[in-house]
Amino acid sequence: MAHGDITHVEIPVSDFARATTFYSDLFGWKIATIPGFETYPMWQAPNKISGGALTPCTEDFTEPRSFVEVDSIDETLEKATAAGATVVTPRSPIDEKSWWALITDPDGNHIGLYEGDVS
């Protein structure tokens, strides 16, 4: 993927089993847990391009959010804050080759940033 592409969409859910059945039956999504990420079941659309994760609902996470691939989270955070964004979660590791961060844009929308290996 390239800088600016949407890598995935997180959907907040209160019941993983119910959500897995709902989205699998409704859209034909393949949903599976990955060892080490059991509370982050990944979904993939039939096109094998679109995908994301089911994540626990929290008080401050009640609506889906998109993650955007960036070449450098650090540079993107600097540019975003200069343009009026707020950093909600600074650059944080996912694994040894991937990182994420979360910003709020000037209108209050949460946008995830992703840097790393998407294979």
SEDOMAR-878349 format. One record per residue: residue number from 1; residue in one letter; x, y, z of N, C-alpha, C in turn. Coordinates in pm, whole numbers. Example, Ala and Ser with C-alpha at 12.3 -4.5 7.8 and 13.67 -1.06 7.14 Angstrom:
BEGIN
<node resi="1" resn="A" n_px="1319" n_py="-569" n_pz="780" ca_px="1230" ca_py="-450" ca_pz="780" c_px="1320" c_py="-330" c_pz="780"/>
<node resi="2" resn="S" n_px="1285" n_py="-225" n_pz="708" ca_px="1367" ca_py="-106" ca_pz="714" c_px="1290" c_py="3" c_pz="787"/>
% end
This chain:
BEGIN
<node resi="1" resn="M" n_px="84" n_py="-118" n_pz="0" ca_px="0" ca_py="0" ca_pz="0" c_px="88" c_py="124" c_pz="0"/>
<node resi="2" resn="A" n_px="30" n_py="232" n_pz="-40" ca_px="104" ca_py="356" ca_pz="-50" c_px="57" c_py="457" c_pz="54"/>
<node resi="3" resn="H" n_px="141" n_py="556" n_pz="78" ca_px="107" ca_py="666" ca_pz="168" c_px="-29" c_py="723" c_pz="128"/>
<node resi="4" resn="G" n_px="-120" n_py="728" n_pz="224" ca_px="-253" ca_py="783" ca_pz="200" c_px="-361" c_py="678" c_pz="175"/>
<node resi="5" resn="D" n_px="-323" n_py="553" n_pz="151" ca_px="-422" ca_py="447" ca_pz="133" c_px="-483" c_py="409" c_pz="268"/>
<node resi="6" resn="I" n_px="-612" n_py="376" n_pz="267" ca_px="-675" ca_py="325" ca_pz="389" c_px="-634" c_py="179" c_pz="403"/>
<node resi="7" resn="T" n_px="-573" n_py="145" n_pz="516" ca_px="-526" ca_py="8" ca_pz="537" c_px="-633" c_py="-80" c_pz="597"/>
<node resi="8" resn="H" n_px="-711" n_py="-26" n_pz="691" ca_px="-816" ca_py="-106" ca_pz="752" c_px="-913" c_py="-18" c_pz="830"/>
<node resi="9" resn="V" n_px="-1025" n_py="-81" n_pz="868" ca_px="-1129" ca_py="-12" ca_pz="943" c_px="-1156" c_py="-92" c_pz="1070"/>
<node resi="10" resn="E" n_px="-1151" n_py="-24" n_pz="1185" ca_px="-1185" ca_py="-87" ca_pz="1312" c_px="-1333" c_py="-63" c_pz="1341"/>
<node resi="11" resn="I" n_px="-1402" n_py="-170" n_pz="1382" ca_px="-1544" ca_py="-161" ca_pz="1416" c_px="-1558" c_py="-197" c_pz="1564"/>
<node resi="12" resn="P" n_px="-1606" n_py="-104" n_pz="1647" ca_px="-1623" ca_py="-135" ca_pz="1788" c_px="-1743" c_py="-226" c_pz="1811"/>
<node resi="13" resn="V" n_px="-1724" n_py="-331" n_pz="1889" ca_px="-1831" ca_py="-427" ca_pz="1918" c_px="-1833" c_py="-459" c_pz="2067"/>
<node resi="14" resn="S" n_px="-1950" n_py="-501" n_pz="2115" ca_px="-1963" ca_py="-538" ca_pz="2256" c_px="-1957" c_py="-690" c_pz="2276"/>
<node resi="15" resn="D" n_px="-1976" n_py="-767" n_pz="2169" ca_px="-1978" ca_py="-913" ca_pz="2178" c_px="-1912" c_py="-969" c_pz="2052"/>
<node resi="16" resn="F" n_px="-1790" n_py="-1022" n_pz="2067" ca_px="-1716" ca_py="-1072" ca_pz="1951" c_px="-1789" c_py="-1184" c_pz="1878"/>
<node resi="17" resn="A" n_px="-1844" n_py="-1279" n_pz="1950" ca_px="-1912" ca_py="-1391" ca_pz="1885" c_px="-2032" c_py="-1343" c_pz="1805"/>
<node resi="18" resn="R" n_px="-2112" n_py="-1257" n_pz="1864" ca_px="-2230" ca_py="-1204" ca_pz="1794" c_px="-2188" c_py="-1124" c_pz="1671"/>
<node resi="19" resn="A" n_px="-2088" n_py="-1038" n_pz="1686" ca_px="-2040" ca_py="-955" ca_pz="1575" c_px="-1980" c_py="-1041" c_pz="1464"/>
<node resi="20" resn="T" n_px="-1907" n_py="-1144" n_pz="1501" ca_px="-1848" ca_py="-1234" ca_pz="1401" c_px="-1958" c_py="-1300" c_pz="1318"/>
<node resi="21" resn="T" n_px="-2059" n_py="-1351" n_pz="1384" ca_px="-2171" ca_py="-1413" ca_pz="1312" c_px="-2243" c_py="-1310" c_pz="1226"/>
<node resi="22" resn="F" n_px="-2271" n_py="-1193" n_pz="1281" ca_px="-2342" ca_py="-1089" ca_pz="1209" c_px="-2270" c_py="-1049" c_pz="1081"/>
<node resi="23" resn="Y" n_px="-2143" n_py="-1011" n_pz="1089" ca_px="-2070" ca_py="-962" ca_pz="972" c_px="-2036" c_py="-1073" c_pz="873"/>
<node resi="24" resn="S" n_px="-2008" n_py="-1192" n_pz="925" ca_px="-1982" ca_py="-1306" ca_pz="835" c_px="-2105" c_py="-1340" c_pz="753"/>
<node resi="25" resn="D" n_px="-2219" n_py="-1350" n_pz="820" ca_px="-2343" ca_py="-1385" ca_pz="751" c_px="-2391" c_py="-1273" c_pz="659"/>
<node resi="26" resn="L" n_px="-2381" n_py="-1149" n_pz="704" ca_px="-2434" ca_py="-1036" ca_pz="628" c_px="-2349" c_py="-1004" c_pz="504"/>
<node resi="27" resn="F" n_px="-2217" n_py="-999" n_pz="521" ca_px="-2130" ca_py="-954" ca_pz="412" c_px="-2038" c_py="-1062" c_pz="357"/>
<node resi="28" resn="G" n_px="-2034" n_py="-1178" n_pz="417" ca_px="-1943" ca_py="-1282" ca_pz="371" c_px="-1799" c_py="-1258" c_pz="413"/>
<node resi="29" resn="W" n_px="-1780" n_py="-1176" n_pz="518" ca_px="-1644" ca_py="-1149" ca_pz="564" c_px="-1584" c_py="-1272" c_pz="629"/>
<node resi="30" resn="K" n_px="-1455" n_py="-1292" n_pz="607" ca_px="-1379" ca_py="-1394" ca_pz="678" c_px="-1322" c_py="-1325" c_pz="802"/>
<node resi="31" resn="I" n_px="-1351" n_py="-1382" n_pz="919" ca_px="-1306" ca_py="-1321" ca_pz="1045" c_px="-1228" c_py="-1425" c_pz="1123"/>
<node resi="32" resn="A" n_px="-1107" n_py="-1387" n_pz="1164" ca_px="-1021" ca_py="-1481" ca_pz="1236" c_px="-935" c_py="-1407" c_pz="1337"/>
<node resi="33" resn="T" n_px="-902" n_py="-1476" n_pz="1444" ca_px="-808" ca_py="-1419" ca_pz="1540" c_px="-668" c_py="-1464" c_pz="1503"/>
<node resi="34" resn="I" n_px="-574" n_py="-1379" n_pz="1536" ca_px="-433" ca_py="-1404" ca_pz="1507" c_px="-364" c_py="-1426" c_pz="1642"/>
<node resi="35" resn="P" n_px="-280" n_py="-1529" n_pz="1656" ca_px="-211" ca_py="-1551" ca_pz="1783" c_px="-142" c_py="-1422" c_pz="1831"/>
<node resi="36" resn="G" n_px="-167" n_py="-1391" n_pz="1957" ca_px="-112" ca_py="-1270" ca_pz="2016" c_px="-205" c_py="-1151" c_pz="2006"/>
<node resi="37" resn="F" n_px="-309" n_py="-1163" n_pz="1923" ca_px="-407" ca_py="-1055" ca_pz="1905" c_px="-549" c_py="-1110" c_pz="1920"/>
<node resi="38" resn="E" n_px="-572" n_py="-1191" n_pz="2023" ca_px="-701" ca_py="-1257" ca_pz="2040" c_px="-817" c_py="-1160" c_pz="2064"/>
<node resi="39" resn="T" n_px="-790" n_py="-1043" n_pz="2115" ca_px="-897" ca_py="-944" ca_pz="2137" c_px="-907" c_py="-846" c_pz="2021"/>
<node resi="40" resn="Y" n_px="-853" n_py="-886" n_pz="1905" ca_px="-852" ca_py="-800" ca_pz="1787" c_px="-878" c_py="-887" c_pz="1664"/>
<node resi="41" resn="P" n_px="-995" n_py="-954" n_pz="1657" ca_px="-1023" ca_py="-1040" ca_pz="1542" c_px="-1022" c_py="-960" c_pz="1412"/>
<node resi="42" resn="M" n_px="-948" n_py="-1009" n_pz="1315" ca_px="-934" ca_py="-940" ca_pz="1187" c_px="-1041" c_py="-989" c_pz="1090"/>
<node resi="43" resn="W" n_px="-1098" n_py="-894" n_pz="1013" ca_px="-1195" ca_py="-931" ca_pz="910" c_px="-1139" c_py="-896" c_pz="774"/>
<node resi="44" resn="Q" n_px="-1179" n_py="-975" n_pz="675" ca_px="-1139" ca_py="-949" ca_pz="537" c_px="-1261" c_py="-964" c_pz="448"/>
<node resi="45" resn="A" n_px="-1281" n_py="-864" n_pz="362" ca_px="-1393" ca_py="-865" ca_pz="268" c_px="-1364" c_py="-965" c_pz="156"/>
<node resi="46" resn="P" n_px="-1469" n_py="-1007" n_pz="85" ca_px="-1449" ca_py="-1102" ca_pz="-25" c_px="-1349" c_py="-1056" c_pz="-131"/>
<node resi="47" resn="N" n_px="-1330" n_py="-923" n_pz="-149" ca_px="-1234" ca_py="-875" ca_pz="-249" c_px="-1090" c_py="-898" c_pz="-208"/>
<node resi="48" resn="K" n_px="-1068" n_py="-943" n_pz="-85" ca_px="-936" ca_py="-971" ca_pz="-28" c_px="-847" c_py="-847" c_pz="-21"/>
<node resi="49" resn="I" n_px="-907" n_py="-730" n_pz="-37" ca_px="-834" ca_py="-603" ca_pz="-24" c_px="-883" c_py="-531" c_pz="100"/>
<node resi="50" resn="S" n_px="-1014" n_py="-512" n_pz="109" ca_px="-1073" ca_py="-441" ca_pz="223" c_px="-1067" c_py="-529" c_pz="347"/>
<node resi="51" resn="G" n_px="-1042" n_py="-466" n_pz="461" ca_px="-1039" ca_py="-542" ca_pz="585" c_px="-1024" c_py="-452" c_pz="704"/>
<node resi="52" resn="G" n_px="-1015" n_py="-514" n_pz="818" ca_px="-1001" ca_py="-439" ca_pz="942" c_px="-1009" c_py="-532" c_pz="1061"/>
<node resi="53" resn="A" n_px="-1066" n_py="-479" n_pz="1169" ca_px="-1073" ca_py="-556" ca_pz="1293" c_px="-1199" c_py="-523" c_pz="1369"/>
<node resi="54" resn="L" n_px="-1244" n_py="-620" n_pz="1447" ca_px="-1349" ca_py="-598" ca_pz="1545" c_px="-1277" c_py="-567" c_pz="1675"/>
<node resi="55" resn="T" n_px="-1313" n_py="-459" n_pz="1740" ca_px="-1244" ca_py="-418" ca_pz="1861" c_px="-1345" c_py="-389" c_pz="1971"/>
<node resi="56" resn="P" n_px="-1304" n_py="-401" n_pz="2096" ca_px="-1398" ca_py="-377" ca_pz="2204" c_px="-1448" c_py="-232" c_pz="2206"/>
<node resi="57" resn="C" n_px="-1578" n_py="-217" n_pz="2229" ca_px="-1634" ca_py="-82" ca_pz="2250" c_px="-1577" c_py="-26" c_pz="2379"/>
<node resi="58" resn="T" n_px="-1549" n_py="102" n_pz="2379" ca_px="-1511" ca_py="172" ca_pz="2502" c_px="-1589" c_py="302" c_pz="2506"/>
<node resi="59" resn="E" n_px="-1581" n_py="370" n_pz="2617" ca_px="-1653" ca_py="497" ca_pz="2631" c_px="-1614" c_py="597" c_pz="2523"/>
<node resi="60" resn="D" n_px="-1487" n_py="596" n_pz="2483" ca_px="-1441" ca_py="692" ca_pz="2382" c_px="-1422" c_py="630" c_pz="2243"/>
<node resi="61" resn="F" n_px="-1468" n_py="505" n_pz="2226" ca_px="-1460" ca_py="441" ca_pz="2094" c_px="-1592" c_py="371" c_pz="2066"/>
<node resi="62" resn="T" n_px="-1683" n_py="444" n_pz="2002" ca_px="-1818" ca_py="393" ca_pz="1977" c_px="-1855" c_py="393" c_pz="1830"/>
<node resi="63" resn="E" n_px="-1769" n_py="446" n_pz="1745" ca_px="-1796" ca_py="451" ca_pz="1601" c_px="-1676" c_py="398" c_pz="1525"/>
<node resi="64" resn="P" n_px="-1698" n_py="337" n_pz="1408" ca_px="-1586" ca_py="286" ca_pz="1329" c_px="-1483" c_py="395" c_pz="1298"/>
<node resi="65" resn="R" n_px="-1358" n_py="353" n_pz="1287" ca_px="-1253" ca_py="447" ca_pz="1247" c_px="-1161" c_py="382" c_pz="1145"/>
<node resi="66" resn="S" n_px="-1116" n_py="464" n_pz="1053" ca_px="-1027" ca_py="418" ca_pz="946" c_px="-882" c_py="442" c_pz="986"/>
<node resi="67" resn="F" n_px="-796" n_py="354" n_pz="938" ca_px="-652" ca_py="370" ca_pz="954" c_px="-591" c_py="395" c_pz="818"/>
<node resi="68" resn="V" n_px="-503" n_py="492" n_pz="812" ca_px="-441" ca_py="534" ca_pz="687" c_px="-292" c_py="498" c_pz="690"/>
<node resi="69" resn="E" n_px="-246" n_py="436" n_pz="583" ca_px="-104" ca_py="403" ca_pz="568" c_px="-25" c_py="532" c_pz="549"/>
<node resi="70" resn="V" n_px="86" n_py="546" n_pz="623" ca_px="174" ca_py="661" ca_pz="607" c_px="317" c_py="613" c_pz="597"/>
<node resi="71" resn="D" n_px="400" n_py="692" n_pz="529" ca_px="542" ca_py="658" ca_pz="516" c_px="613" c_py="672" c_pz="651"/>
<node resi="72" resn="S" n_px="573" n_py="774" n_pz="728" ca_px="635" ca_py="800" ca_pz="858" c_px="529" c_py="856" c_pz="953"/>
<node resi="73" resn="I" n_px="501" n_py="783" n_pz="1059" ca_px="406" ca_py="833" ca_pz="1158" c_px="459" c_py="961" c_pz="1220"/>
<node resi="74" resn="D" n_px="586" n_py="964" n_pz="1254" ca_px="642" ca_py="1083" ca_pz="1319" c_px="624" c_py="1208" c_pz="1232"/>
<node resi="75" resn="E" n_px="657" n_py="1198" n_pz="1103" ca_px="641" ca_py="1312" ca_pz="1013" c_px="494" c_py="1349" c_pz="995"/>
<node resi="76" resn="T" n_px="408" n_py="1248" n_pz="987" ca_px="265" ca_py="1274" ca_pz="969" c_px="207" c_py="1340" c_pz="1093"/>
<node resi="77" resn="L" n_px="247" n_py="1296" n_pz="1213" ca_px="199" ca_py="1360" ca_pz="1336" c_px="242" c_py="1505" c_pz="1342"/>
<node resi="78" resn="E" n_px="365" n_py="1532" n_pz="1304" ca_px="415" ca_py="1670" ca_pz="1304" c_px="333" c_py="1757" c_pz="1207"/>
<node resi="79" resn="K" n_px="311" n_py="1706" n_pz="1089" ca_px="234" ca_py="1779" ca_pz="988" c_px="88" c_py="1796" c_pz="1032"/>
<node resi="80" resn="A" n_px="30" n_py="1692" n_pz="1090" ca_px="-110" ca_py="1697" ca_pz="1134" c_px="-130" c_py="1798" c_pz="1246"/>
<node resi="81" resn="T" n_px="-40" n_py="1798" n_pz="1345" ca_px="-56" ca_py="1893" ca_pz="1456" c_px="-35" c_py="2036" c_pz="1409"/>
<node resi="82" resn="A" n_px="55" n_py="2057" n_pz="1314" ca_px="74" ca_py="2191" ca_pz="1259" c_px="-51" c_py="2239" c_pz="1185"/>
<node resi="83" resn="A" n_px="-130" n_py="2143" n_pz="1135" ca_px="-252" ca_py="2178" ca_pz="1062" c_px="-376" c_py="2180" c_pz="1153"/>
<node resi="84" resn="G" n_px="-358" n_py="2160" n_pz="1285" ca_px="-470" ca_py="2171" ca_pz="1377" c_px="-520" c_py="2042" c_pz="1438"/>
<node resi="85" resn="A" n_px="-455" n_py="1929" n_pz="1408" ca_px="-495" ca_py="1801" ca_pz="1467" c_px="-441" c_py="1789" c_pz="1610"/>
<node resi="86" resn="T" n_px="-500" n_py="1697" n_pz="1684" ca_px="-454" ca_py="1664" ca_pz="1818" c_px="-411" c_py="1519" c_pz="1819"/>
<node resi="87" resn="V" n_px="-299" n_py="1490" n_pz="1882" ca_px="-253" ca_py="1352" ca_pz="1894" c_px="-327" c_py="1288" c_pz="2012"/>
<node resi="88" resn="V" n_px="-399" n_py="1182" n_pz="1984" ca_px="-471" ca_py="1108" ca_pz="2088" c_px="-383" c_py="997" c_pz="2142"/>
<node resi="89" resn="T" n_px="-320" n_py="921" n_pz="2052" ca_px="-228" ca_py="815" ca_pz="2088" c_px="-101" c_py="834" c_pz="2006"/>
<node resi="90" resn="P" n_px="13" n_py="856" n_pz="2070" ca_px="137" ca_py="873" ca_pz="1994" c_px="180" c_py="743" c_pz="1927"/>
<node resi="91" resn="R" n_px="283" n_py="750" n_pz="1845" ca_px="337" ca_py="633" ca_pz="1774" c_px="360" c_py="521" c_pz="1875"/>
<node resi="92" resn="S" n_px="295" n_py="406" n_pz="1850" ca_px="300" ca_py="292" ca_pz="1940" c_px="326" c_py="165" c_pz="1860"/>
<node resi="93" resn="P" n_px="404" n_py="72" n_pz="1915" ca_px="434" ca_py="-50" ca_pz="1840" c_px="316" c_py="-146" c_pz="1834"/>
<node resi="94" resn="I" n_px="305" n_py="-213" n_pz="1720" ca_px="214" ca_py="-326" ca_pz="1705" c_px="296" c_py="-453" c_pz="1715"/>
<node resi="95" resn="D" n_px="404" n_py="-456" n_pz="1639" ca_px="503" ca_py="-563" ca_pz="1645" c_px="637" c_py="-502" c_pz="1607"/>
<node resi="96" resn="E" n_px="737" n_py="-584" n_pz="1577" ca_px="871" ca_py="-529" ca_pz="1549" c_px="881" c_py="-456" c_pz="1416"/>
<node resi="97" resn="K" n_px="777" n_py="-466" n_pz="1329" ca_px="783" ca_py="-402" ca_pz="1198" c_px="667" c_py="-307" c_pz="1171"/>
<node resi="98" resn="S" n_px="581" n_py="-283" n_pz="1270" ca_px="461" ca_py="-204" ca_pz="1246" c_px="427" c_py="-116" c_pz="1366"/>
<node resi="99" resn="W" n_px="373" n_py="4" n_pz="1338" ca_px="337" ca_py="100" ca_pz="1442" c_px="203" c_py="164" c_pz="1408"/>
<node resi="100" resn="W" n_px="140" n_py="223" n_pz="1508" ca_px="14" ca_py="293" ca_pz="1487" c_px="10" c_py="417" c_pz="1574"/>
<node resi="101" resn="A" n_px="-78" n_py="508" n_pz="1539" ca_px="-103" ca_py="628" ca_pz="1619" c_px="-247" c_py="669" c_pz="1590"/>
<node resi="102" resn="L" n_px="-298" n_py="758" n_pz="1672" ca_px="-435" ca_py="805" ca_pz="1654" c_px="-438" c_py="956" c_pz="1671"/>
<node resi="103" resn="I" n_px="-502" n_py="1024" n_pz="1576" ca_px="-518" ca_py="1169" ca_pz="1585" c_px="-666" c_py="1204" c_pz="1581"/>
<node resi="104" resn="T" n_px="-695" n_py="1324" n_pz="1624" ca_px="-827" ca_py="1383" ca_pz="1606" c_px="-807" c_py="1500" c_pz="1513"/>
<node resi="105" resn="D" n_px="-884" n_py="1503" n_pz="1403" ca_px="-871" ca_py="1613" ca_pz="1308" c_px="-939" c_py="1738" c_pz="1364"/>
<node resi="106" resn="P" n_px="-928" n_py="1853" n_pz="1298" ca_px="-985" ca_py="1977" ca_pz="1352" c_px="-1137" c_py="1971" c_pz="1375"/>
<node resi="107" resn="D" n_px="-1206" n_py="1873" n_pz="1312" ca_px="-1350" ca_py="1858" ca_pz="1334" c_px="-1384" c_py="1752" c_pz="1438"/>
<node resi="108" resn="G" n_px="-1283" n_py="1693" n_pz="1501" ca_px="-1307" ca_py="1594" ca_pz="1605" c_px="-1314" c_py="1450" c_pz="1559"/>
<node resi="109" resn="N" n_px="-1286" n_py="1423" n_pz="1432" ca_px="-1287" ca_py="1286" ca_pz="1381" c_px="-1159" c_py="1213" c_pz="1419"/>
<node resi="110" resn="H" n_px="-1173" n_py="1091" n_pz="1467" ca_px="-1057" ca_py="1009" ca_pz="1497" c_px="-1008" c_py="942" c_pz="1369"/>
<node resi="111" resn="I" n_px="-880" n_py="956" n_pz="1341" ca_px="-817" ca_py="895" ca_pz="1225" c_px="-695" c_py="819" c_pz="1275"/>
<node resi="112" resn="G" n_px="-688" n_py="691" n_pz="1239" ca_px="-573" ca_py="611" ca_pz="1276" c_px="-464" c_py="623" c_pz="1171"/>
<node resi="113" resn="L" n_px="-341" n_py="614" n_pz="1216" ca_px="-225" ca_py="615" ca_pz="1127" c_px="-153" c_py="481" c_pz="1142"/>
<node resi="114" resn="Y" n_px="-107" n_py="426" n_pz="1031" ca_px="-39" ca_py="298" ca_pz="1032" c_px="89" c_py="309" c_pz="950"/>
<node resi="115" resn="E" n_px="197" n_py="260" n_pz="1008" ca_px="327" ca_py="254" ca_pz="939" c_px="381" c_py="114" c_pz="958"/>
<node resi="116" resn="G" n_px="419" n_py="50" n_pz="848" ca_px="481" ca_py="-80" ca_pz="863" c_px="444" c_py="-178" c_pz="755"/>
<node resi="117" resn="D" n_px="459" n_py="-303" n_pz="791" ca_px="438" ca_py="-415" ca_pz="700" c_px="290" c_py="-450" c_pz="693"/>
<node resi="118" resn="V" n_px="232" n_py="-447" n_pz="572" ca_px="91" ca_py="-481" ca_pz="556" c_px="71" c_py="-619" c_pz="493"/>
<node resi="119" resn="S" n_px="176" n_py="-696" n_pz="481" ca_px="163" ca_py="-830" ca_pz="420" c_px="110" c_py="-931" c_pz="519"/>
% end
